[in-house]
Each structure stands twice: as structure tokens, then as C-alpha cells.
């Protein structure tokens, strides 16, 4: 059996077709030895690498043995990845198994979900700035963790698609450029979610103490709402390959620096306590950085829009 697909440039690609587009038969197994267990971060990064490059089973072996705390640590590590579970453990071996059906998660859908997580985080922060709710730090941290899971899933799907043309078609990875664009977009959503999560404690500190002037509060709300709109528009631009939406996001990015200068001016006029001023400035900086990052998603969307409409 072979798989046939016509590229945008007119080429016809012929490649072996795996059964039902499920990839190569049999589990791919990664074995990790005890030299990786001295630093928990090294272990977590190694498991991350094994997951995203497409290993179905990860065997962790330690001659000195796993105690209860380390097994629980590995269970927490597995929970950080969609479809990965601890299926076996004894004194010297722990097995992580992926139960993910790659065909069920197209890359555009995974990236759209990541964008929705960031949108919801921005919405929660906007409500907190308005004063209608407290800063939900724990909820935002859980959403940031979900963003990490989606980023790892997007990478895994892209890696699997790279080596299997039949699966790439099912995952809606149409061209080699989609591999690069998908990775960039996934990383940016993950970075924005991290920035918003880190900015939340600064917002809470900035809201404690002297009451904010109305103009300053409205300005900060404007920052968050601008970011939420940019994320929404960039996600739609990617799905629809809409250059108009992409250009609108890029205009918002260009306005970001001027908006930060306006915030600095309002903070200076407010004459708040130094710690409160610093916290709000850090919060605004996080939003400004997020807006700049979001503009890169629009650049990817713009490139895809131009390439999809090219005639020669």
C-alpha cells in the first residue's frame, strides 16, 4: 500500500502507507538508566523528550531502587503529559505507557485549545483588575499546567507527522512548513500562559494597599483585553488563513509599546507605595511581552495565508 498526496507546488508525493495511518507497528520503547535520576529536573526533561519524539513506552531503571516518594514524583511527571500513565512499578523499574491515539488529535485543534486556555486566563485576570473577583492564582496555575500539556501534545503530534506521511494527513499537517509553524505557535501559547501565571501574584500585590485611580485601573484592564483579543484573532487567523485578522493583530502589537508608556505615566501620577507601584509595573510588563509574542503567531498566520493564495 502507498500513500499519495499532491503538494501545493504541484509535486505528487508517494510514500509507504502504515495500517490505518496509525504509524509503525509495535511500541517504540525508550529505556532511561539510573544516571538520569540524580536531578529531578533532568529526569523530567528526559521523559518530556521521550514523549514528544513519539516513544510509546518509557522504561525507568535504577539499580539502587525507587522509594515511595520517587514513584509518586514519577506519577506527577506522567500526569504532565496527555495520555501518559504509570502502568508498572517495582523496586528497580517504573514503566510509563502512552495510551494516546494520535489520530484523534489534529495539530490545529490542539493549538486552538491552547489558545482558548490563554484567552480564559486573560479573562480571569481582567475580572480581577476590574475588582469583580480576587486574583485566582491557583486556578491560573492549573491552567498554565494545562497549557504545558497541550504544548507537549502538539510537539508529539508534529514529530509523529514528520515521519509518517499518512498520519500527517490525518493530523492536518499538510506541508513541511506546518511543522515549523506549529512548533512556533505552540511554544508561544505556552510562554504566554507562563507569563500570565507569573504576573498573577504581582497583580495581587499591586491590588493590595491603596485604592487604584480609575484611569489606572481602566488602563490595566485595557492591556488584558487587548491581549485577549489578539489571542482570539490570531487563533482565528491561523484556522482561516485570514490575512486581515493577522494584520489586525500586528497593529495591536505595534500599539503595545505606546500603551506601556501610558501605563508608566499613570503609575507615576498615582503616587502609590513603592512596592505596589513595582508590582503593577511588572504585571503590565508581562502583558506587554505577551502582546509582542502574540504578534509572532500573527506572522505565522500571515505567512500561511500568503502561501495558500499564491498562484505561481
NURO-792678 format. One line per field, with one value per residue (C-alpha): residue number from 1; residue in three letters; x, y, z. Coordinates in steps of 0.5 Angstrom, whole numbers. Layout:
n: c(NUM,...)
res: c(ALA,...)
px: c(X,...)
py: c(Y,...)
pz: c(Z,...)
This chain:
n: c(1,2,3,4,5,6,7,8,9,10,11,12,13,14,15,16,17,18,19,20,21,22,23,24,25,26,27,28,29,30,31,32,33,34,35,36,37,38,39,40,41,42,43,44,45,46,47,48,49,50,51,52,53,54,55,56,57,58,59,60,61,62,63,64,65,66,67,68,69,70,71,72,73,74,75,76,77,78,79,80,81,82,83,84,85,86,87,88,89,90,91,92,93,94,95,96,97,98,99,100,101,102,103,104,105,106,107,108,109,110,111,112,113,114,115,116,117,118,119,120,121,122,123,124,125,126,127,128,129,130,131,132,133,134,135,136,137,138,139,140,141,142,143,144,145,146,147,148,149,150,151,152,153,154,155,156,157,158,159,160,161,162,163,164,165,166,167,168,169,170,171,172,173,174,175,176,177,178,179,180,181,182,183,184,185,186,187,188,189,190,191,192,193,194,195,196,197,198,199,200,201,202,203,204,205,206,207,208,209,210,211,212,213,214,215,216,217,218,219,220,221,222,223,224,225,226,227,228,229,230,231,232,233,234,235,236,237,238,239,240,241,242,243,244,245,246,247,248,249,250,251,252,253,254,255,256,257,258,259,260,261,262,263,264,265,266,267,268,269,270,271,272,273,274,275,276,277,278,279,280,281,282,283,284,285,286,287,288,289,290,291,292,293,294,295,296,297,298,299,300,301,302,303,304,305,306,307,308,309,310,311,312)
res: c(UNK,UNK,UNK,UNK,UNK,UNK,UNK,UNK,UNK,UNK,UNK,UNK,UNK,UNK,UNK,UNK,UNK,UNK,UNK,UNK,UNK,UNK,UNK,UNK,UNK,UNK,UNK,UNK,UNK,UNK,UNK,UNK,UNK,UNK,UNK,UNK,UNK,UNK,UNK,UNK,UNK,UNK,UNK,UNK,UNK,UNK,UNK,UNK,UNK,UNK,UNK,UNK,UNK,UNK,UNK,UNK,UNK,UNK,UNK,UNK,UNK,UNK,UNK,UNK,UNK,UNK,UNK,UNK,UNK,UNK,UNK,UNK,UNK,UNK,UNK,UNK,UNK,UNK,UNK,UNK,UNK,UNK,UNK,UNK,UNK,UNK,UNK,UNK,UNK,UNK,UNK,UNK,UNK,UNK,UNK,UNK,UNK,UNK,UNK,UNK,UNK,UNK,UNK,UNK,UNK,UNK,UNK,UNK,UNK,UNK,UNK,UNK,UNK,UNK,UNK,UNK,UNK,UNK,UNK,UNK,UNK,UNK,UNK,UNK,UNK,UNK,UNK,UNK,UNK,UNK,UNK,UNK,UNK,UNK,UNK,UNK,UNK,UNK,UNK,UNK,UNK,UNK,UNK,UNK,UNK,UNK,UNK,UNK,UNK,UNK,UNK,UNK,UNK,UNK,UNK,UNK,UNK,UNK,UNK,UNK,UNK,UNK,UNK,UNK,UNK,UNK,UNK,UNK,UNK,UNK,UNK,UNK,UNK,UNK,UNK,UNK,UNK,UNK,UNK,UNK,UNK,UNK,UNK,UNK,UNK,UNK,UNK,UNK,UNK,UNK,UNK,UNK,UNK,UNK,UNK,UNK,UNK,UNK,UNK,UNK,UNK,UNK,UNK,UNK,UNK,UNK,UNK,UNK,UNK,UNK,UNK,UNK,UNK,UNK,UNK,UNK,UNK,UNK,UNK,UNK,UNK,UNK,UNK,UNK,UNK,UNK,UNK,UNK,UNK,UNK,UNK,UNK,UNK,UNK,UNK,UNK,UNK,UNK,UNK,UNK,UNK,UNK,UNK,UNK,UNK,UNK,UNK,UNK,UNK,UNK,UNK,UNK,UNK,UNK,UNK,UNK,UNK,UNK,UNK,UNK,UNK,UNK,UNK,UNK,UNK,UNK,UNK,UNK,UNK,UNK,UNK,UNK,UNK,UNK,UNK,UNK,UNK,UNK,UNK,UNK,UNK,UNK,UNK,UNK,UNK,UNK,UNK,UNK,UNK,UNK,UNK,UNK,UNK,UNK,UNK,UNK,UNK,UNK,UNK,UNK,UNK,UNK,UNK,UNK,UNK,UNK,UNK,UNK,UNK,UNK,UNK,UNK)
px: c(0,2,0,-1,-1,-1,4,2,8,5,9,6,9,9,10,9,2,2,-4,-10,-5,-3,4,9,7,9,11,17,21,26,30,33,38,40,45,39,36,41,37,29,29,34,29,23,26,29,21,19,24,22,14,15,19,14,16,10,13,19,22,26,31,35,40,39,31,26,23,15,17,21,15,10,15,14,7,7,11,7,1,4,3,-3,-4,2,1,5,3,8,13,17,23,28,23,18,14,11,6,3,-5,-5,-9,-5,-10,-15,-12,-10,-5,-10,-15,-9,-6,-14,-15,-8,-10,-17,-13,-9,-16,-19,-13,-13,-21,-20,-14,-19,-24,-19,-17,-24,-25,-30,-26,-20,-14,-15,-7,-9,-14,-9,-3,-7,-9,-2,0,-6,-2,4,1,-2,5,8,2,3,10,9,4,8,14,10,7,14,16,9,6,0,-1,1,-5,-10,-7,-8,0,0,7,14,12,7,12,16,10,6,12,13,5,5,11,9,2,6,10,4,1,7,8,1,1,8,4,-2,2,5,-3,-5,1,-1,-8,-7,-6,-8,-14,-12,-14,-20,-16,-10,-15,-18,-11,-9,-16,-15,-8,-11,-17,-12,-8,-15,-17,-10,-10,-17,-16,-9,-12,-18,-13,-9,-15,-18,-11,-14,-9,-14,-14,-7,-5,-10,-6,0,-3,-4,3,5,1,4,10,6,1,6,9,2,2,8,6,-1,3,8,2,-2,4,2,7,13,12,5,8,13,8,3,9,12,4,4,11,8,2,7,11,5,3,9,10,2,5,9,3,0,6,6,-2,0,6,1,-5,0,3,-4,-6,0,-1,6)
py: c(0,7,14,19,27,33,39,46,47,41,35,29,25,17,14,8,8,5,1,6,12,9,10,4,-3,-4,0,5,4,9,6,11,9,11,16,21,21,25,31,31,36,32,26,31,34,27,24,30,29,22,23,29,25,19,14,9,7,9,5,8,3,5,-1,3,2,7,9,11,19,18,14,19,24,20,19,27,27,23,27,33,29,28,20,18,14,9,2,-2,-1,-5,-4,-2,-1,4,4,10,8,13,11,17,15,20,20,24,30,34,40,45,43,42,49,52,49,52,59,58,57,63,67,64,66,73,74,72,77,82,81,81,88,91,89,84,78,76,74,67,64,57,57,60,56,50,53,54,47,45,50,46,39,42,44,37,34,39,37,30,30,34,30,24,27,29,21,19,22,18,20,27,28,26,31,36,37,39,42,42,49,47,43,50,54,49,49,56,57,52,55,62,60,56,62,67,62,62,70,71,66,69,76,74,74,81,84,81,85,91,91,91,97,104,104,105,111,110,112,107,101,102,102,96,93,95,92,85,86,88,81,77,80,79,72,71,74,70,64,65,68,61,57,61,63,70,76,81,78,77,85,87,83,86,93,92,89,96,100,96,100,106,103,101,108,111,106,108,116,114,110,116,120,115,116,109,106,104,96,97,101,96,90,94,95,88,86,91,89,81,84,88,82,77,82,82,75,74,78,73,68,73,73,65,66,72,67,61,66,69,62,59,64,64,62,62)
pz: c(0,-2,0,-5,-4,-8,-5,-6,-11,-16,-14,-12,-6,-6,1,4,8,15,17,18,19,26,25,25,28,35,41,41,48,51,57,62,66,73,71,70,77,81,79,78,73,69,69,68,62,59,60,56,51,50,50,45,40,40,45,47,53,57,62,68,71,78,81,87,87,88,94,95,94,88,85,87,83,77,77,78,72,68,69,66,59,56,55,59,65,70,69,73,78,83,87,81,75,73,67,63,58,53,51,46,40,35,30,35,36,30,31,29,34,40,38,38,45,48,45,49,55,55,53,59,63,61,62,69,70,67,72,78,75,75,82,81,83,87,83,82,83,84,78,74,76,74,67,66,67,62,57,58,57,50,48,49,46,40,39,40,34,30,31,29,23,21,20,17,11,12,20,18,13,19,23,18,17,10,8,12,14,18,22,24,24,29,34,34,35,41,44,44,47,53,54,54,59,64,63,66,71,74,73,77,84,82,81,87,91,87,88,96,99,97,92,85,81,76,70,72,73,67,63,66,64,57,57,59,54,48,50,50,43,40,42,40,33,32,33,28,23,24,23,17,14,14,13,15,22,22,20,26,31,28,29,36,37,35,40,45,47,47,52,57,56,58,64,67,66,70,75,77,77,82,87,90,95,92,93,90,84,83,83,78,73,73,72,66,63,63,59,54,53,52,47,43,43,40,34,32,32,27,23,22,20,15,12,11,8,3,1,1,-4,-8,-15,-18)
